[in-house]
Amino acid sequence: MKEKIKNSLKFLLFISIAISPFLTVTNILGINAFLDSFEKPDCYLCIKNDNYLYGAGIDEQYLILQKSSHPDFNIESNDEIIYFGKNGDVQCKKVNEVDFVNTKTYLINFKDLKNEIISDNQIIGKVIKIIDDNIWNSISIKFWDVSIHNLNLKSLI
């Protein structure tokens, strides 16, 4: 009987360790974005900003992006977007306003510099979450990133 209880406890410990990264990511992203990432894995991207994104104002953190190829992609004022600048460099800035006059364009103003107009074809995606870079978040994000491309959630349900 003691052996059976010991094995059961080992199994419960294993399961709790195995699902804890997914619980962390679900808590960080929210259940809707977490489930949507399994349905549309090519529409989500996780990048680590090692302070190379101009205008990001963040150091060594993970950025979770919803790509512009997502069917429900929509940008509103105060959204952080990642886009290709005029020089071809990748930038991250906040959208001040959206203009629908001719085509959808976005007005960017970073630290009171001159306004920059961005069009749809320059946008890579919008930042849906910024996550601190610590060891547990790194492990959880890597588990999530690998699993959305390798697991089929519909077959598990």
C-alpha positions as CSV (number, residue, x, y, z in Angstrom):
1,M,0.0,0.0,0.0
2,K,2.9,2.4,0.8
3,E,4.4,1.7,-2.6
4,K,1.2,2.6,-4.3
5,I,0.9,5.9,-2.4
6,K,4.5,6.7,-3.1
7,N,4.1,6.1,-6.9
8,S,0.9,8.2,-6.9
9,L,2.7,11.1,-5.2
10,K,5.6,10.9,-7.7
11,F,3.1,10.9,-10.6
12,L,1.3,14.0,-9.1
13,L,4.6,15.8,-8.6
14,F,5.6,15.0,-12.2
15,I,2.2,16.3,-13.6
16,S,2.4,19.5,-11.5
17,I,5.9,20.2,-12.7
18,A,5.0,19.4,-16.3
19,I,1.9,21.7,-16.4
20,S,3.3,24.6,-14.4
21,P,5.0,26.4,-17.3
22,F,1.7,26.3,-19.2
23,L,-0.2,27.7,-16.2
24,T,2.4,30.5,-16.0
25,V,1.9,31.4,-19.7
26,T,-1.9,31.2,-19.4
27,N,-1.7,33.6,-16.4
28,I,0.6,36.0,-18.4
29,L,-1.2,36.0,-21.7
30,G,-4.8,35.3,-20.6
31,I,-6.8,32.3,-21.6
32,N,-8.1,33.7,-24.9
33,A,-4.7,34.5,-26.3
34,F,-3.2,31.3,-25.0
35,L,-5.9,29.1,-26.7
36,D,-5.8,31.3,-29.8
37,S,-2.0,30.7,-30.1
38,F,-2.6,27.0,-30.4
39,E,-5.3,27.5,-33.1
40,K,-3.2,30.0,-35.1
41,P,0.5,29.3,-34.1
42,D,1.9,31.2,-37.1
43,C,0.2,34.4,-36.0
44,Y,2.1,34.7,-32.7
45,L,5.8,35.4,-32.2
46,C,8.0,35.6,-29.1
47,I,11.1,37.6,-29.4
48,K,13.7,38.5,-26.8
49,N,14.5,42.2,-26.8
50,D,18.2,42.5,-25.9
51,N,17.8,46.3,-26.3
52,Y,18.1,46.2,-30.1
53,L,14.6,47.5,-30.9
54,Y,14.9,51.3,-31.3
55,G,12.2,53.0,-29.3
56,A,11.3,50.0,-27.2
57,G,12.5,51.6,-24.0
58,I,12.8,48.1,-22.4
59,D,15.9,46.0,-21.6
60,E,16.1,42.3,-21.9
61,Q,12.5,41.3,-21.8
62,Y,10.3,39.0,-23.9
63,L,7.9,40.6,-26.3
64,I,4.8,38.5,-27.3
65,L,3.6,39.7,-30.7
66,Q,0.4,39.1,-32.5
67,K,1.5,39.2,-36.2
68,S,-0.2,41.4,-38.8
69,S,-1.2,38.2,-40.6
70,H,-3.7,37.3,-37.7
71,P,-7.3,37.4,-39.0
72,D,-8.4,39.6,-36.1
73,F,-5.4,41.9,-36.2
74,N,-6.4,45.5,-35.3
75,I,-4.3,48.4,-34.1
76,E,-5.7,51.2,-32.0
77,S,-4.2,54.2,-30.3
78,N,-1.6,53.5,-27.6
79,D,-0.8,50.0,-29.0
80,E,2.9,49.2,-29.2
81,I,3.8,48.0,-32.7
82,I,6.9,46.5,-34.2
83,Y,7.6,47.7,-37.7
84,F,10.2,48.2,-40.4
85,G,11.4,51.8,-40.4
86,K,12.3,53.8,-43.5
87,N,15.9,52.6,-43.3
88,G,14.9,49.0,-43.0
89,D,15.7,48.8,-39.3
90,V,13.2,47.1,-36.9
91,Q,11.6,49.5,-34.5
92,C,9.1,49.4,-31.6
93,K,6.9,52.4,-30.9
94,K,3.5,53.4,-29.6
95,V,0.8,54.4,-32.0
96,N,-0.6,57.9,-31.4
97,E,-3.5,57.8,-33.8
98,V,-5.0,55.8,-36.6
99,D,-6.0,57.5,-39.9
100,F,-8.5,55.8,-42.2
101,V,-8.7,58.5,-44.9
102,N,-7.2,56.8,-47.9
103,T,-5.5,53.7,-46.6
104,K,-5.0,52.7,-43.0
105,T,-1.9,54.6,-41.7
106,Y,-0.6,55.1,-38.2
107,L,0.9,58.2,-36.8
108,I,3.9,57.6,-34.5
109,N,5.5,60.1,-32.2
110,F,8.4,58.9,-30.1
111,K,9.8,61.2,-27.3
112,D,8.5,64.4,-28.9
113,L,10.4,63.8,-32.1
114,K,8.8,64.5,-35.5
115,N,5.8,62.5,-36.4
116,E,6.4,59.4,-38.5
117,I,3.7,57.9,-40.7
118,I,3.6,54.1,-40.9
119,S,1.5,52.1,-43.4
120,D,0.1,48.5,-43.1
121,N,2.8,46.9,-45.1
122,Q,5.6,48.1,-42.7
123,I,4.0,46.5,-39.6
124,I,5.3,43.1,-38.3
125,G,2.9,42.9,-35.4
126,K,1.7,44.5,-32.2
127,V,3.0,43.8,-28.8
128,I,0.3,42.0,-26.7
129,K,2.5,41.4,-23.7
130,I,5.9,42.3,-22.3
131,I,7.3,39.7,-19.9
132,D,10.2,40.2,-17.5
133,D,13.3,38.1,-18.3
134,N,13.8,35.8,-15.4
135,I,14.6,32.1,-15.4
136,W,11.0,30.9,-14.7
137,N,9.5,33.1,-17.4
138,S,12.2,32.1,-19.8
139,I,11.5,28.4,-19.3
140,S,7.7,28.9,-19.5
141,I,7.9,31.0,-22.7
142,K,10.2,28.5,-24.4
143,F,7.8,25.6,-23.5
144,W,4.9,27.6,-24.8
145,D,6.7,28.7,-28.0
146,V,7.8,25.1,-28.8
147,S,4.4,23.6,-27.9
148,I,2.3,25.9,-30.1
149,H,4.2,24.7,-33.1
150,N,4.4,21.1,-32.2
151,L,1.2,20.2,-30.3
152,N,-2.2,20.0,-31.8
153,L,-4.7,21.2,-29.1
154,K,-7.7,20.0,-31.0
155,S,-6.4,16.4,-31.0
156,L,-5.9,16.6,-27.2
157,I,-9.5,17.7,-26.6
